[in-house]
Amino acid sequence: METIIVIPARYGSTRFPGKPLTKILGKEMLLRVWEVSQIVKNKISGVDAIVATDDARIEEFCKNNNINYVMTSPDCATGTDRVVEAVNSLDYTPKFVVNLQGDNPLCPPWFVEALINEYKKDNSVKVVTPVVQLSWEDLASLREHKKTTPFSGTCATLKKNGDAMYFSKNIIPAIKKEDKLRETTDKSPVRRHIGLYGYSTEALMSVPSLETGYYEPYESLEQMRFLENGVNIRCVEVDYGDMEGMSGVDSPEDVVRAEAIFKKFGEFK
């Protein structure tokens, strides 16, 4: 297999314990994410998928649902560290690894495809991640959402070449003379980051040796470790199309939002 999709799933989330097995419209969140990986696997040749967990309850769930899985150490500091351990356990070495978070059931399959296709187009890419440029309406919704869950949802600013400049839990950039800008463009300058990553295997395996950055712990964003150690992150512009966008499920309130979106737009196919 050229590409492996690894789904890190940790039961003991401090903010939302048991999150991967929380049901969204009667279906466990982890199962929804697994189904996304299978849609991609069926569309692109040379792709496989696996869940990486440290919890016996998730292990049992995977067994009961015919989901490929691997047990990893409970001492993994981040989801990326868990992905590294999972890839090291394989009996083959993939060229490209996708980290599809187990709490991102509303990640469209075409977002994952975009990462894989970007690497196929340019295999000099080390790290690649998707961003969505927000409409003014979407920006207003994000601002409202952050009033109750300020650390849910991440924004990215980009360099001219499309590589990431900075990620933040705050809404960035600040917009001077916003009213005037609204008159000239349908979209805001704000790009929301999607919690989805693709890595060359070489870049992924460098993670354990990278020092924690200065801003990483303040933002609580592990992708800052790459930027602060001089590793470029390619950002790929994606679009939800007719579907409403949402970041990962970080709280019980987010479950309600996710259910509303699935009710309105249906399941991925």
JOUR-V122782 format. One record per residue. N is the residue number from 1. SS is DSSP state (~ for helix, > for strand, _ for the rest). D_FIRST is the distance of its C-alpha to the first C-alpha in Angstrom with 1 decimal. Layout:
n=N ss=SS d_first=D_FIRST
n=N ss=SS d_first=D_FIRST
//
This chain:
n=1 ss=_ d_first=0.0
n=2 ss=_ d_first=3.8
n=3 ss=> d_first=5.6
n=4 ss=> d_first=7.0
n=5 ss=> d_first=10.5
n=6 ss=> d_first=12.9
n=7 ss=> d_first=16.3
n=8 ss=> d_first=19.1
n=9 ss=> d_first=22.0
n=10 ss=_ d_first=25.2
n=11 ss=_ d_first=28.2
n=12 ss=_ d_first=30.9
n=13 ss=_ d_first=31.1
n=14 ss=_ d_first=34.5
n=15 ss=_ d_first=35.1
n=16 ss=_ d_first=33.8
n=17 ss=_ d_first=33.4
n=18 ss=_ d_first=31.2
n=19 ss=~ d_first=29.7
n=20 ss=~ d_first=26.2
n=21 ss=~ d_first=28.2
n=22 ss=_ d_first=30.8
n=23 ss=> d_first=31.2
n=24 ss=> d_first=31.2
n=25 ss=_ d_first=33.2
n=26 ss=_ d_first=32.6
n=27 ss=> d_first=28.9
n=28 ss=> d_first=27.4
n=29 ss=~ d_first=25.9
n=30 ss=~ d_first=22.7
n=31 ss=~ d_first=22.3
n=32 ss=~ d_first=22.8
n=33 ss=~ d_first=20.1
n=34 ss=~ d_first=17.6
n=35 ss=~ d_first=18.7
n=36 ss=~ d_first=18.0
n=37 ss=~ d_first=14.3
n=38 ss=~ d_first=14.3
n=39 ss=~ d_first=16.1
n=40 ss=~ d_first=13.5
n=41 ss=~ d_first=10.6
n=42 ss=~ d_first=13.1
n=43 ss=~ d_first=14.0
n=44 ss=_ d_first=11.0
n=45 ss=_ d_first=8.4
n=46 ss=_ d_first=4.7
n=47 ss=> d_first=5.8
n=48 ss=> d_first=6.6
n=49 ss=> d_first=9.9
n=50 ss=> d_first=12.3
n=51 ss=> d_first=16.0
n=52 ss=> d_first=17.5
n=53 ss=> d_first=21.2
n=54 ss=_ d_first=24.2
n=55 ss=_ d_first=26.4
n=56 ss=~ d_first=27.3
n=57 ss=~ d_first=28.2
n=58 ss=~ d_first=24.8
n=59 ss=~ d_first=23.3
n=60 ss=~ d_first=25.8
n=61 ss=~ d_first=25.0
n=62 ss=~ d_first=21.2
n=63 ss=~ d_first=22.3
n=64 ss=~ d_first=24.8
n=65 ss=_ d_first=22.4
n=66 ss=_ d_first=19.4
n=67 ss=_ d_first=17.3
n=68 ss=_ d_first=14.5
n=69 ss=> d_first=16.1
n=70 ss=> d_first=16.8
n=71 ss=> d_first=20.3
n=72 ss=_ d_first=21.0
n=73 ss=_ d_first=24.3
n=74 ss=_ d_first=27.0
n=75 ss=_ d_first=28.0
n=76 ss=_ d_first=25.1
n=77 ss=_ d_first=27.2
n=78 ss=_ d_first=24.9
n=79 ss=~ d_first=21.9
n=80 ss=~ d_first=20.1
n=81 ss=~ d_first=21.1
n=82 ss=~ d_first=19.7
n=83 ss=~ d_first=16.3
n=84 ss=~ d_first=16.5
n=85 ss=~ d_first=17.5
n=86 ss=~ d_first=14.8
n=87 ss=~ d_first=12.0
n=88 ss=~ d_first=14.3
n=89 ss=_ d_first=14.3
n=90 ss=_ d_first=10.7
n=91 ss=_ d_first=10.6
n=92 ss=_ d_first=7.8
n=93 ss=_ d_first=8.1
n=94 ss=_ d_first=6.0
n=95 ss=_ d_first=8.3
n=96 ss=> d_first=9.3
n=97 ss=> d_first=10.5
n=98 ss=> d_first=12.7
n=99 ss=> d_first=15.6
n=100 ss=> d_first=17.0
n=101 ss=_ d_first=20.3
n=102 ss=_ d_first=21.4
n=103 ss=_ d_first=24.8
n=104 ss=_ d_first=23.8
n=105 ss=_ d_first=24.1
n=106 ss=_ d_first=25.5
n=107 ss=_ d_first=22.6
n=108 ss=_ d_first=22.1
n=109 ss=~ d_first=18.6
n=110 ss=~ d_first=19.5
n=111 ss=~ d_first=19.7
n=112 ss=~ d_first=16.1
n=113 ss=~ d_first=15.4
n=114 ss=~ d_first=17.8
n=115 ss=~ d_first=16.1
n=116 ss=~ d_first=12.7
n=117 ss=~ d_first=15.0
n=118 ss=~ d_first=17.2
n=119 ss=~ d_first=14.5
n=120 ss=~ d_first=13.6
n=121 ss=~ d_first=17.4
n=122 ss=_ d_first=18.2
n=123 ss=_ d_first=15.7
n=124 ss=_ d_first=18.8
n=125 ss=_ d_first=18.5
n=126 ss=_ d_first=18.5
n=127 ss=> d_first=18.9
n=128 ss=> d_first=19.2
n=129 ss=> d_first=20.9
n=130 ss=> d_first=22.8
n=131 ss=> d_first=26.6
n=132 ss=> d_first=29.0
n=133 ss=> d_first=32.5
n=134 ss=> d_first=35.0
n=135 ss=> d_first=37.9
n=136 ss=~ d_first=41.2
n=137 ss=~ d_first=41.1
n=138 ss=~ d_first=37.8
n=139 ss=~ d_first=39.2
n=140 ss=~ d_first=42.2
n=141 ss=~ d_first=40.1
n=142 ss=~ d_first=38.2
n=143 ss=~ d_first=41.5
n=144 ss=~ d_first=42.9
n=145 ss=~ d_first=39.9
n=146 ss=~ d_first=40.2
n=147 ss=~ d_first=43.8
n=148 ss=~ d_first=42.7
n=149 ss=_ d_first=39.2
n=150 ss=_ d_first=39.4
n=151 ss=_ d_first=36.2
n=152 ss=_ d_first=34.0
n=153 ss=_ d_first=32.4
n=154 ss=> d_first=31.5
n=155 ss=> d_first=32.5
n=156 ss=> d_first=31.3
n=157 ss=> d_first=33.3
n=158 ss=> d_first=31.7
n=159 ss=_ d_first=32.7
n=160 ss=_ d_first=33.7
n=161 ss=_ d_first=30.3
n=162 ss=_ d_first=28.5
n=163 ss=> d_first=27.4
n=164 ss=> d_first=28.5
n=165 ss=> d_first=32.0
n=166 ss=> d_first=32.5
n=167 ss=> d_first=31.4
n=168 ss=> d_first=34.1
n=169 ss=_ d_first=35.0
n=170 ss=_ d_first=38.1
n=171 ss=_ d_first=38.3
n=172 ss=_ d_first=38.1
n=173 ss=_ d_first=39.6
n=174 ss=_ d_first=43.2
n=175 ss=_ d_first=44.7
n=176 ss=_ d_first=48.2
n=177 ss=_ d_first=50.3
n=178 ss=~ d_first=47.8
n=179 ss=~ d_first=50.3
n=180 ss=~ d_first=50.7
n=181 ss=~ d_first=47.0
n=182 ss=~ d_first=46.6
n=183 ss=_ d_first=49.0
n=184 ss=_ d_first=46.9
n=185 ss=_ d_first=43.3
n=186 ss=_ d_first=41.5
n=187 ss=> d_first=38.9
n=188 ss=> d_first=39.5
n=189 ss=> d_first=38.1
n=190 ss=> d_first=36.2
n=191 ss=> d_first=32.5
n=192 ss=> d_first=30.9
n=193 ss=> d_first=27.7
n=194 ss=> d_first=25.0
n=195 ss=> d_first=23.5
n=196 ss=> d_first=19.9
n=197 ss=> d_first=18.1
n=198 ss=> d_first=15.1
n=199 ss=> d_first=14.8
n=200 ss=> d_first=13.6
n=201 ss=~ d_first=12.6
n=202 ss=~ d_first=15.9
n=203 ss=~ d_first=17.9
n=204 ss=~ d_first=16.6
n=205 ss=~ d_first=17.6
n=206 ss=_ d_first=21.0
n=207 ss=~ d_first=21.9
n=208 ss=~ d_first=23.8
n=209 ss=~ d_first=25.9
n=210 ss=_ d_first=27.0
n=211 ss=_ d_first=30.4
n=212 ss=_ d_first=31.3
n=213 ss=_ d_first=32.9
n=214 ss=_ d_first=36.4
n=215 ss=_ d_first=35.7
n=216 ss=~ d_first=32.5
n=217 ss=~ d_first=34.6
n=218 ss=~ d_first=37.2
n=219 ss=~ d_first=34.7
n=220 ss=_ d_first=32.5
n=221 ss=_ d_first=29.5
n=222 ss=_ d_first=26.9
n=223 ss=_ d_first=25.5
n=224 ss=~ d_first=28.9
n=225 ss=~ d_first=27.9
n=226 ss=~ d_first=25.7
n=227 ss=~ d_first=28.6
n=228 ss=~ d_first=31.2
n=229 ss=_ d_first=29.4
n=230 ss=_ d_first=29.1
n=231 ss=_ d_first=25.4
n=232 ss=_ d_first=25.3
n=233 ss=> d_first=23.7
n=234 ss=> d_first=23.0
n=235 ss=> d_first=24.3
n=236 ss=> d_first=23.3
n=237 ss=> d_first=26.1
n=238 ss=_ d_first=25.2
n=239 ss=_ d_first=27.6
n=240 ss=_ d_first=28.0
n=241 ss=_ d_first=29.8
n=242 ss=_ d_first=32.3
n=243 ss=_ d_first=30.9
n=244 ss=_ d_first=32.5
n=245 ss=_ d_first=30.5
n=246 ss=_ d_first=30.3
n=247 ss=_ d_first=28.7
n=248 ss=_ d_first=27.4
n=249 ss=_ d_first=29.7
n=250 ss=_ d_first=31.7
n=251 ss=_ d_first=34.8
n=252 ss=~ d_first=36.5
n=253 ss=~ d_first=37.9
n=254 ss=~ d_first=34.4
n=255 ss=~ d_first=33.8
n=256 ss=~ d_first=36.8
n=257 ss=~ d_first=35.6
n=258 ss=~ d_first=32.2
n=259 ss=~ d_first=33.9
n=260 ss=~ d_first=36.3
n=261 ss=~ d_first=33.5
n=262 ss=~ d_first=31.7
n=263 ss=~ d_first=35.2
n=264 ss=~ d_first=35.9
n=265 ss=~ d_first=32.7
n=266 ss=_ d_first=31.0
n=267 ss=_ d_first=27.4
n=268 ss=_ d_first=24.2
n=269 ss=_ d_first=23.0
//
